[in-house]
């Protein structure tokens, strides 16, 4: 695909696993599962709210690099290791998306690669046809 733009987070895992933080094709931007790891350290260890907030900030940065913004998000998928903490995750998600209200899912999973990871989020954005330029 000639109009495929790959956004990197710069982590070693992208080359090892073979993925990009985000990919833009045309007016669609897909952001891969994102956690709160920064410089090999978990931000918000033990804190579902802080991990979610950190993740959404990272997603927003990837969207901006792809020529998009948080308001263009139409779907999120939230994966959590303890569904009883849904309110903490939902509070942070709501702070970012209160007026946008993308479709979303929150799914409990048994674990992530690092047991200190509590939340992972994916996002999809679609640019308005008028704003869409490659």
Secondary structure, DSSP 8 states (H G I E B T S, - for coil): -TTEEEE----HHIIIII--SEEEETTEEEEEEE-SEETTEETTTT-HHHHHHHHHHHHHHHHHHTT--GGGEEEEEEEES-GGGHHHHHHHHHHHHTTT--EEEEEE-S--SSTT--EEEEEEEE--TTT---
